[in-house]
Amino acid sequence: MARPVRRVRVPLLTALLVVTGLLMSSAPASAVIGGARSHYGPWAVRMLVDGRPTCTGTAVARRWIITASHCFFEQAEPVADKRITFRVGSLDVREGVTVRPVPGGRVGSADADMMLVEVPAMNVPTARLAIAAVRPGRMVRQYGWGATCTGDENSCQSPVLKQADLRVLRPDDPRCEGFTAPGGSDFCMVKVSGIPAGGDSGGPVMSISPQGTQTLLGVFDGSDRERIAGAGDVSRQLSWIRSVIRR
């Protein structure tokens, strides 16, 4: 599993986390750590390595999933495409459809902990992409199938999609140390209800309009397991995302 951790900003290749396997569990569906079970998230994708749940992602086009780059490394070595599968089309990871990466179809960002992965065409709704930077003070919602407990996160991965509500902080807020850097491509958030953890890496951070429309603001990449979480800003990577998914 790619366990997101509190970190200082260093070059991406030296910041890649160890990806270890997770066992599927019958964890409580009240999920995240202190969060809630999700009843919506058609674009949410569960990533597995060797059949074991590892990370979360988002369908951003019929043939493209975005998730965290660090999910594709073990001991700083790339995970082979043939070991990776994605479950799409269901909030319950035990259901839905399995798709596999197109060989050689990974494209990583040079500026953020983000990876785009090409797959065969998916019959699922895709996420709307943010075109403007997230504003401090905004309430956002993070989705994932990750840990529902502290400690041994391998033992409490959720089989159903879950969510945490958070509030975006100013990048110069002292609580953001290690999650944001001047001129960087990340934003940080403080817990309102629930905090994402291991297995949520790469998952969507969404804004929700008064009409209920959800927009992908960020790709979750780390938390302190208590109050603070970080995510890559989709709007700052929009040109890269569009250039890849349109090719």
Protein Blocks (a to p, Z undefined) as FASTA:
>chain_A
ZZddddddddfklmpccddddddddddfkgmnhiacdfbdfkbccddeehiafbdcddfb
fkbccddfklmcgehiacdfklpccdehiabfkgcjdddddehiaccdfkbccddddddd
dddddddddfbdcdehiacddddfbdfbehjlklmccfbdcddddddddfklmklgojac
ehiabdcdddfbdcadehigoiacddddfkopacdfbdcfbdehlmpccdddfklmmmmm
mmmmmZZ
